[in-house]
Amino acid sequence: MSETMQAAPAPVRAEGEKMIEVVGVSRRFAKRLDFAGKILAKLGAPIREEVVHAVDKVDLTIRKGEVVGLVGESGCGKSTLGRMVAGILPPSDGTILWKGKDRTGLGGKDARAAMLQAQMIFQDPMSSLNPRLKVAEIIGEAPLVHGLTTRSEFGRYVDEQMRRAGLDPVFKARYPHQFSGGQRQRIGIARALAVQPEFLVCDESVAALDVSIQAQILNLFMKLRQELDLTYLFISHDLGVVEHLSDRVVIMYLGRVVEEAPTEVVFSRANHPYTQSLLAAVPRIEARKKAFATVKGEIPSPLNPPSGCHFHPRCPHAFDRCRAEVPALKEVAPGHKSRCHLNDLPNHGGMPV
């Protein structure tokens, strides 16, 4: 049944406790040469190890109670950043702080608490659920191992998590393939909530669902936020979803954050040319006769990213400095940051034309 999305909750004040701090974080993936490749390289063949620069010196702060939307084209590094924030991937460089403490330096109870309190909900629920386990085992295994429930209370605890995610506990003995896509996503949500987290990373969590089911899942996220005082990093390529759900929006391009601002500012006064191009391509009812233009060109390969500003090969405002120098992420207004050399030009008044 179709369900409309509820109104988004009021934005959270920025003065809240810092839950996640990402400081100068990079992530590289290297494809090593095989034996034959090493022999060819020694013989002088133009062969070398390939390195993917997935995330490049990202700074990001997420405060308790916030919903931060992370937006960008496929291949920009947003899922990799989400996995590092959730603790699934270690960064190649930089530091990730959990409530002010470096997560890599935590041990014992502190490390266990940080691991449990940050959970991830994945895009494809079918591939993220073990097909050999029943739903009760998928949801209840981690809480049982970590002492959040006992064997005698196991059934009641699983039933509670399923009801919270909008599932009927009568189906807890079924396997994932016996559920629809929306139901499987609810199983993934119940599994994440079962370890009583404070912070959820949602990686394209509604992208694979029908529109009506998307609305139901988004409403569930908002309900859980209010009931459990959750904090979200919501990763999506759908600007409409991000606009509705997020308090603050972060735009990524080819591994770098290019703009960050409160949601209403991004959608009314976007500063970076890439953000403006993304917004120009979003269909809206009030602009029926408008000819929508996509972002020109293809996103460059992270194996060999462009020099200077990564966006300069596709930017209509690029000039010589853009090709040679990496722009800094600067504050262009209170709470609004942008990575663009145009903000340094006095005749632009801090805004691209």
Contacts in CASP RR format, 6 or more apart in sequence:
PFRMAT RR
TARGET T0000
AUTHOR 0000-0000-0000
METHOD contacts of the structure
MODEL  1
MSETMQAAPAPVRAEGEKMIEVVGVSRRFAKRLDFAGKILAKLGAPIREE
VVHAVDKVDLTIRKGEVVGLVGESGCGKSTLGRMVAGILPPSDGTILWKG
KDRTGLGGKDARAAMLQAQMIFQDPMSSLNPRLKVAEIIGEAPLVHGLTT
RSEFGRYVDEQMRRAGLDPVFKARYPHQFSGGQRQRIGIARALAVQPEFL
VCDESVAALDVSIQAQILNLFMKLRQELDLTYLFISHDLGVVEHLSDRVV
IMYLGRVVEEAPTEVVFSRANHPYTQSLLAAVPRIEARKKAFATVKGEIP
SPLNPPSGCHFHPRCPHAFDRCRAEVPALKEVAPGHKSRCHLNDLPNHGG
MPV
1 212 0 8 1.000
2 212 0 8 1.000
2 215 0 8 1.000
3 212 0 8 1.000
3 215 0 8 1.000
3 216 0 8 1.000
3 219 0 8 1.000
4 215 0 8 1.000
5 215 0 8 1.000
5 218 0 8 1.000
5 219 0 8 1.000
5 244 0 8 1.000
6 219 0 8 1.000
6 222 0 8 1.000
8 222 0 8 1.000
8 244 0 8 1.000
8 245 0 8 1.000
8 246 0 8 1.000
9 222 0 8 1.000
9 225 0 8 1.000
9 226 0 8 1.000
11 247 0 8 1.000
11 248 0 8 1.000
11 262 0 8 1.000
11 263 0 8 1.000
12 63 0 8 1.000
12 65 0 8 1.000
12 66 0 8 1.000
12 67 0 8 1.000
12 247 0 8 1.000
14 63 0 8 1.000
14 335 0 8 1.000
15 63 0 8 1.000
16 63 0 8 1.000
16 64 0 8 1.000
16 65 0 8 1.000
17 63 0 8 1.000
17 64 0 8 1.000
17 99 0 8 1.000
18 61 0 8 1.000
18 62 0 8 1.000
18 63 0 8 1.000
18 64 0 8 1.000
18 97 0 8 1.000
18 99 0 8 1.000
18 100 0 8 1.000
19 62 0 8 1.000
19 63 0 8 1.000
19 64 0 8 1.000
19 65 0 8 1.000
19 98 0 8 1.000
19 99 0 8 1.000
19 198 0 8 1.000
19 199 0 8 1.000
19 231 0 8 1.000
20 60 0 8 1.000
20 61 0 8 1.000
20 62 0 8 1.000
20 85 0 8 1.000
20 96 0 8 1.000
20 97 0 8 1.000
20 98 0 8 1.000
20 118 0 8 1.000
20 199 0 8 1.000
20 233 0 8 1.000
21 60 0 8 1.000
21 61 0 8 1.000
21 62 0 8 1.000
21 95 0 8 1.000
21 96 0 8 1.000
21 97 0 8 1.000
21 100 0 8 1.000
22 58 0 8 1.000
22 59 0 8 1.000
22 60 0 8 1.000
22 61 0 8 1.000
22 81 0 8 1.000
22 84 0 8 1.000
22 85 0 8 1.000
22 95 0 8 1.000
22 96 0 8 1.000
22 97 0 8 1.000
23 59 0 8 1.000
23 94 0 8 1.000
23 95 0 8 1.000
23 96 0 8 1.000
23 97 0 8 1.000
24 57 0 8 1.000
24 58 0 8 1.000
24 59 0 8 1.000
24 93 0 8 1.000
24 94 0 8 1.000
24 95 0 8 1.000
25 55 0 8 1.000
25 57 0 8 1.000
25 58 0 8 1.000
25 59 0 8 1.000
25 81 0 8 1.000
25 84 0 8 1.000
25 91 0 8 1.000
25 93 0 8 1.000
25 94 0 8 1.000
25 95 0 8 1.000
25 96 0 8 1.000
26 53 0 8 1.000
26 55 0 8 1.000
26 56 0 8 1.000
26 57 0 8 1.000
26 58 0 8 1.000
26 91 0 8 1.000
26 92 0 8 1.000
26 93 0 8 1.000
26 94 0 8 1.000
27 54 0 8 1.000
27 55 0 8 1.000
27 80 0 8 1.000
27 81 0 8 1.000
27 84 0 8 1.000
27 89 0 8 1.000
27 91 0 8 1.000
27 92 0 8 1.000
28 51 0 8 1.000
28 52 0 8 1.000
28 53 0 8 1.000
28 54 0 8 1.000
28 92 0 8 1.000
29 51 0 8 1.000
29 52 0 8 1.000
29 54 0 8 1.000
30 49 0 8 1.000
30 50 0 8 1.000
30 51 0 8 1.000
30 52 0 8 1.000
31 49 0 8 1.000
31 50 0 8 1.000
31 51 0 8 1.000
31 52 0 8 1.000
32 49 0 8 1.000
33 41 0 8 1.000
33 47 0 8 1.000
33 48 0 8 1.000
33 49 0 8 1.000
37 45 0 8 1.000
37 47 0 8 1.000
40 47 0 8 1.000
41 47 0 8 1.000
41 48 0 8 1.000
50 303 0 8 1.000
51 303 0 8 1.000
52 302 0 8 1.000
52 303 0 8 1.000
53 255 0 8 1.000
53 302 0 8 1.000
53 303 0 8 1.000
53 305 0 8 1.000
54 77 0 8 1.000
54 80 0 8 1.000
54 255 0 8 1.000
54 302 0 8 1.000
55 77 0 8 1.000
55 80 0 8 1.000
55 81 0 8 1.000
55 84 0 8 1.000
55 91 0 8 1.000
55 255 0 8 1.000
56 254 0 8 1.000
56 255 0 8 1.000
56 256 0 8 1.000
56 305 0 8 1.000
57 93 0 8 1.000
57 256 0 8 1.000
58 81 0 8 1.000
58 252 0 8 1.000
58 255 0 8 1.000
58 256 0 8 1.000
58 257 0 8 1.000
59 257 0 8 1.000
59 329 0 8 1.000
60 68 0 8 1.000
60 81 0 8 1.000
60 85 0 8 1.000
60 250 0 8 1.000
60 257 0 8 1.000
60 260 0 8 1.000
62 68 0 8 1.000
62 85 0 8 1.000
62 199 0 8 1.000
62 231 0 8 1.000
62 233 0 8 1.000
63 231 0 8 1.000
64 198 0 8 1.000
64 229 0 8 1.000
64 231 0 8 1.000
65 225 0 8 1.000
65 229 0 8 1.000
65 230 0 8 1.000
65 231 0 8 1.000
66 231 0 8 1.000
66 232 0 8 1.000
66 247 0 8 1.000
66 248 0 8 1.000
67 225 0 8 1.000
67 231 0 8 1.000
67 232 0 8 1.000
67 234 0 8 1.000
67 245 0 8 1.000
67 246 0 8 1.000
67 247 0 8 1.000
67 248 0 8 1.000
68 232 0 8 1.000
68 233 0 8 1.000
68 234 0 8 1.000
68 246 0 8 1.000
68 247 0 8 1.000
68 248 0 8 1.000
68 249 0 8 1.000
68 250 0 8 1.000
69 232 0 8 1.000
69 233 0 8 1.000
69 234 0 8 1.000
69 235 0 8 1.000
69 236 0 8 1.000
69 242 0 8 1.000
69 245 0 8 1.000
69 246 0 8 1.000
69 248 0 8 1.000
69 249 0 8 1.000
69 250 0 8 1.000
70 78 0 8 1.000
70 81 0 8 1.000
70 82 0 8 1.000
70 233 0 8 1.000
70 234 0 8 1.000
70 235 0 8 1.000
70 236 0 8 1.000
70 249 0 8 1.000
70 250 0 8 1.000
70 252 0 8 1.000
71 78 0 8 1.000
71 236 0 8 1.000
71 237 0 8 1.000
71 239 0 8 1.000
71 242 0 8 1.000
71 249 0 8 1.000
71 250 0 8 1.000
71 251 0 8 1.000
71 252 0 8 1.000
71 278 0 8 1.000
72 78 0 8 1.000
72 237 0 8 1.000
72 251 0 8 1.000
72 252 0 8 1.000
72 253 0 8 1.000
72 278 0 8 1.000
73 237 0 8 1.000
73 253 0 8 1.000
73 295 0 8 1.000
73 299 0 8 1.000
74 237 0 8 1.000
74 299 0 8 1.000
75 254 0 8 1.000
75 299 0 8 1.000
75 302 0 8 1.000
76 252 0 8 1.000
76 253 0 8 1.000
76 254 0 8 1.000
76 255 0 8 1.000
76 299 0 8 1.000
77 252 0 8 1.000
77 254 0 8 1.000
77 255 0 8 1.000
77 302 0 8 1.000
78 235 0 8 1.000
78 252 0 8 1.000
79 203 0 8 1.000
79 204 0 8 1.000
79 235 0 8 1.000
80 89 0 8 1.000
81 252 0 8 1.000
81 255 0 8 1.000
82 120 0 8 1.000
82 201 0 8 1.000
82 203 0 8 1.000
82 233 0 8 1.000
82 235 0 8 1.000
83 89 0 8 1.000
83 120 0 8 1.000
83 201 0 8 1.000
83 203 0 8 1.000
84 90 0 8 1.000
84 91 0 8 1.000
84 96 0 8 1.000
85 96 0 8 1.000
85 118 0 8 1.000
85 201 0 8 1.000
85 233 0 8 1.000
86 118 0 8 1.000
86 119 0 8 1.000
86 120 0 8 1.000
86 201 0 8 1.000
87 96 0 8 1.000
87 103 0 8 1.000
87 115 0 8 1.000
87 118 0 8 1.000
88 120 0 8 1.000
90 104 0 8 1.000
95 102 0 8 1.000
95 104 0 8 1.000
96 102 0 8 1.000
96 103 0 8 1.000
96 104 0 8 1.000
97 103 0 8 1.000
98 106 0 8 1.000
98 114 0 8 1.000
98 117 0 8 1.000
98 118 0 8 1.000
101 110 0 8 1.000
101 114 0 8 1.000
103 111 0 8 1.000
103 114 0 8 1.000
105 111 0 8 1.000
106 114 0 8 1.000
112 146 0 8 1.000
116 142 0 8 1.000
116 146 0 8 1.000
116 195 0 8 1.000
116 196 0 8 1.000
116 197 0 8 1.000
117 196 0 8 1.000
117 197 0 8 1.000
117 198 0 8 1.000
117 199 0 8 1.000
118 197 0 8 1.000
118 198 0 8 1.000
118 199 0 8 1.000
118 200 0 8 1.000
118 201 0 8 1.000
119 192 0 8 1.000
119 193 0 8 1.000
119 195 0 8 1.000
119 197 0 8 1.000
119 199 0 8 1.000
119 200 0 8 1.000
119 201 0 8 1.000
120 192 0 8 1.000
120 200 0 8 1.000
120 201 0 8 1.000
120 202 0 8 1.000
120 203 0 8 1.000
121 185 0 8 1.000
121 188 0 8 1.000
121 189 0 8 1.000
121 192 0 8 1.000
121 200 0 8 1.000
121 201 0 8 1.000
121 202 0 8 1.000
121 203 0 8 1.000
121 205 0 8 1.000
122 128 0 8 1.000
122 188 0 8 1.000
122 203 0 8 1.000
122 205 0 8 1.000
123 203 0 8 1.000
123 204 0 8 1.000
123 205 0 8 1.000
123 207 0 8 1.000
123 208 0 8 1.000
124 208 0 8 1.000
125 176 0 8 1.000
125 181 0 8 1.000
125 182 0 8 1.000
125 184 0 8 1.000
125 185 0 8 1.000
125 187 0 8 1.000
125 188 0 8 1.000
125 208 0 8 1.000
126 176 0 8 1.000
126 177 0 8 1.000
126 181 0 8 1.000
126 184 0 8 1.000
128 188 0 8 1.000
129 138 0 8 1.000
129 176 0 8 1.000
129 184 0 8 1.000
129 187 0 8 1.000
129 188 0 8 1.000
129 191 0 8 1.000
130 137 0 8 1.000
130 138 0 8 1.000
130 176 0 8 1.000
131 175 0 8 1.000
131 176 0 8 1.000
131 177 0 8 1.000
132 175 0 8 1.000
133 141 0 8 1.000
133 175 0 8 1.000
133 176 0 8 1.000
134 172 0 8 1.000
134 173 0 8 1.000
134 174 0 8 1.000
134 175 0 8 1.000
135 158 0 8 1.000
135 162 0 8 1.000
135 167 0 8 1.000
135 171 0 8 1.000
135 172 0 8 1.000
135 173 0 8 1.000
135 174 0 8 1.000
135 175 0 8 1.000
135 176 0 8 1.000
135 179 0 8 1.000
135 187 0 8 1.000
136 154 0 8 1.000
136 155 0 8 1.000
136 158 0 8 1.000
136 172 0 8 1.000
136 173 0 8 1.000
138 176 0 8 1.000
138 187 0 8 1.000
138 188 0 8 1.000
138 191 0 8 1.000
139 158 0 8 1.000
139 161 0 8 1.000
139 162 0 8 1.000
139 172 0 8 1.000
139 187 0 8 1.000
139 190 0 8 1.000
139 191 0 8 1.000
139 194 0 8 1.000
140 149 0 8 1.000
140 154 0 8 1.000
140 157 0 8 1.000
140 158 0 8 1.000
140 161 0 8 1.000
140 191 0 8 1.000
140 194 0 8 1.000
142 148 0 8 1.000
142 191 0 8 1.000
142 194 0 8 1.000
142 195 0 8 1.000
143 149 0 8 1.000
143 157 0 8 1.000
143 194 0 8 1.000
143 195 0 8 1.000
144 150 0 8 1.000
144 151 0 8 1.000
144 154 0 8 1.000
146 195 0 8 1.000
148 157 0 8 1.000
148 194 0 8 1.000
148 195 0 8 1.000
148 196 0 8 1.000
149 157 0 8 1.000
155 172 0 8 1.000
157 194 0 8 1.000
158 169 0 8 1.000
158 172 0 8 1.000
158 194 0 8 1.000
159 169 0 8 1.000
159 172 0 8 1.000
161 190 0 8 1.000
161 191 0 8 1.000
161 193 0 8 1.000
161 194 0 8 1.000
162 168 0 8 1.000
162 169 0 8 1.000
162 171 0 8 1.000
162 172 0 8 1.000
162 190 0 8 1.000
163 169 0 8 1.000
164 190 0 8 1.000
164 193 0 8 1.000
164 224 0 8 1.000
165 186 0 8 1.000
165 187 0 8 1.000
165 188 0 8 1.000
165 189 0 8 1.000
165 190 0 8 1.000
165 193 0 8 1.000
165 220 0 8 1.000
166 186 0 8 1.000
166 220 0 8 1.000
167 183 0 8 1.000
167 186 0 8 1.000
167 187 0 8 1.000
167 190 0 8 1.000
171 178 0 8 1.000
171 179 0 8 1.000
176 184 0 8 1.000
176 187 0 8 1.000
179 187 0 8 1.000
181 208 0 8 1.000
181 209 0 8 1.000
181 213 0 8 1.000
182 209 0 8 1.000
182 213 0 8 1.000
182 216 0 8 1.000
182 217 0 8 1.000
185 205 0 8 1.000
185 206 0 8 1.000
185 209 0 8 1.000
185 213 0 8 1.000
185 217 0 8 1.000
186 217 0 8 1.000
186 220 0 8 1.000
189 217 0 8 1.000
189 220 0 8 1.000
189 224 0 8 1.000
192 200 0 8 1.000
193 224 0 8 1.000
193 228 0 8 1.000
197 230 0 8 1.000
198 229 0 8 1.000
198 230 0 8 1.000
198 231 0 8 1.000
199 230 0 8 1.000
199 231 0 8 1.000
199 232 0 8 1.000
199 233 0 8 1.000
200 230 0 8 1.000
200 231 0 8 1.000
200 232 0 8 1.000
200 233 0 8 1.000
201 232 0 8 1.000
201 233 0 8 1.000
201 235 0 8 1.000
202 221 0 8 1.000
202 232 0 8 1.000
202 233 0 8 1.000
202 234 0 8 1.000
202 235 0 8 1.000
203 235 0 8 1.000
204 235 0 8 1.000
204 236 0 8 1.000
204 237 0 8 1.000
205 217 0 8 1.000
205 221 0 8 1.000
205 234 0 8 1.000
206 213 0 8 1.000
206 214 0 8 1.000
206 217 0 8 1.000
206 218 0 8 1.000
206 236 0 8 1.000
206 238 0 8 1.000
206 241 0 8 1.000
207 236 0 8 1.000
207 237 0 8 1.000
207 238 0 8 1.000
209 217 0 8 1.000
214 241 0 8 1.000
218 241 0 8 1.000
218 244 0 8 1.000
218 245 0 8 1.000
221 232 0 8 1.000
221 234 0 8 1.000
221 245 0 8 1.000
222 245 0 8 1.000
224 230 0 8 1.000
225 232 0 8 1.000
232 245 0 8 1.000
234 241 0 8 1.000
234 242 0 8 1.000
234 245 0 8 1.000
234 246 0 8 1.000
236 242 0 8 1.000
239 267 0 8 1.000
239 278 0 8 1.000
239 279 0 8 1.000
239 282 0 8 1.000
240 282 0 8 1.000
242 249 0 8 1.000
242 263 0 8 1.000
243 249 0 8 1.000
243 263 0 8 1.000
243 267 0 8 1.000
246 263 0 8 1.000
247 262 0 8 1.000
247 263 0 8 1.000
248 260 0 8 1.000
248 261 0 8 1.000
248 262 0 8 1.000
248 263 0 8 1.000
249 259 0 8 1.000
249 260 0 8 1.000
249 261 0 8 1.000
249 262 0 8 1.000
249 263 0 8 1.000
249 266 0 8 1.000
249 267 0 8 1.000
250 257 0 8 1.000
250 259 0 8 1.000
250 260 0 8 1.000
251 257 0 8 1.000
251 258 0 8 1.000
251 259 0 8 1.000
251 260 0 8 1.000
251 266 0 8 1.000
251 272 0 8 1.000
251 274 0 8 1.000
251 275 0 8 1.000
251 278 0 8 1.000
252 258 0 8 1.000
253 274 0 8 1.000
253 299 0 8 1.000
253 310 0 8 1.000
253 311 0 8 1.000
254 299 0 8 1.000
254 300 0 8 1.000
254 302 0 8 1.000
254 305 0 8 1.000
254 306 0 8 1.000
254 310 0 8 1.000
254 311 0 8 1.000
255 302 0 8 1.000
255 310 0 8 1.000
256 310 0 8 1.000
256 339 0 8 1.000
257 329 0 8 1.000
257 337 0 8 1.000
257 339 0 8 1.000
258 272 0 8 1.000
258 274 0 8 1.000
258 275 0 8 1.000
258 311 0 8 1.000
258 329 0 8 1.000
258 338 0 8 1.000
258 339 0 8 1.000
258 340 0 8 1.000
259 266 0 8 1.000
259 270 0 8 1.000
259 271 0 8 1.000
259 272 0 8 1.000
259 274 0 8 1.000
259 275 0 8 1.000
259 337 0 8 1.000
259 338 0 8 1.000
259 339 0 8 1.000
260 329 0 8 1.000
260 335 0 8 1.000
260 336 0 8 1.000
260 337 0 8 1.000
260 338 0 8 1.000
261 271 0 8 1.000
261 333 0 8 1.000
261 335 0 8 1.000
261 336 0 8 1.000
261 337 0 8 1.000
262 335 0 8 1.000
262 336 0 8 1.000
265 333 0 8 1.000
265 335 0 8 1.000
265 336 0 8 1.000
266 275 0 8 1.000
267 279 0 8 1.000
269 336 0 8 1.000
269 351 0 8 1.000
270 276 0 8 1.000
270 279 0 8 1.000
271 332 0 8 1.000
271 336 0 8 1.000
271 338 0 8 1.000
271 340 0 8 1.000
271 343 0 8 1.000
271 350 0 8 1.000
271 351 0 8 1.000
271 352 0 8 1.000
272 311 0 8 1.000
272 338 0 8 1.000
272 339 0 8 1.000
272 340 0 8 1.000
272 352 0 8 1.000
273 311 0 8 1.000
273 315 0 8 1.000
273 316 0 8 1.000
273 317 0 8 1.000
273 340 0 8 1.000
273 342 0 8 1.000
273 352 0 8 1.000
274 295 0 8 1.000
274 311 0 8 1.000
274 314 0 8 1.000
274 315 0 8 1.000
276 352 0 8 1.000
277 293 0 8 1.000
277 294 0 8 1.000
277 295 0 8 1.000
277 296 0 8 1.000
277 314 0 8 1.000
278 295 0 8 1.000
280 292 0 8 1.000
280 293 0 8 1.000
281 292 0 8 1.000
281 293 0 8 1.000
281 294 0 8 1.000
281 295 0 8 1.000
282 292 0 8 1.000
283 292 0 8 1.000
295 314 0 8 1.000
296 314 0 8 1.000
296 316 0 8 1.000
297 313 0 8 1.000
297 314 0 8 1.000
300 306 0 8 1.000
300 310 0 8 1.000
300 313 0 8 1.000
306 312 0 8 1.000
306 313 0 8 1.000
306 323 0 8 1.000
307 323 0 8 1.000
307 324 0 8 1.000
308 322 0 8 1.000
308 323 0 8 1.000
308 324 0 8 1.000
308 325 0 8 1.000
308 326 0 8 1.000
308 327 0 8 1.000
309 315 0 8 1.000
309 318 0 8 1.000
309 322 0 8 1.000
309 323 0 8 1.000
309 325 0 8 1.000
309 326 0 8 1.000
309 327 0 8 1.000
309 339 0 8 1.000
309 340 0 8 1.000
309 341 0 8 1.000
311 318 0 8 1.000
312 318 0 8 1.000
312 322 0 8 1.000
312 323 0 8 1.000
315 322 0 8 1.000
317 342 0 8 1.000
317 352 0 8 1.000
317 353 0 8 1.000
319 341 0 8 1.000
321 341 0 8 1.000
322 341 0 8 1.000
325 341 0 8 1.000
327 339 0 8 1.000
327 340 0 8 1.000
327 341 0 8 1.000
328 339 0 8 1.000
329 337 0 8 1.000
329 338 0 8 1.000
329 339 0 8 1.000
330 337 0 8 1.000
330 338 0 8 1.000
330 339 0 8 1.000
330 343 0 8 1.000
331 337 0 8 1.000
332 338 0 8 1.000
332 343 0 8 1.000
332 350 0 8 1.000
332 351 0 8 1.000
340 352 0 8 1.000
342 348 0 8 1.000
342 350 0 8 1.000
342 351 0 8 1.000
342 352 0 8 1.000
343 349 0 8 1.000
343 350 0 8 1.000
343 351 0 8 1.000
END
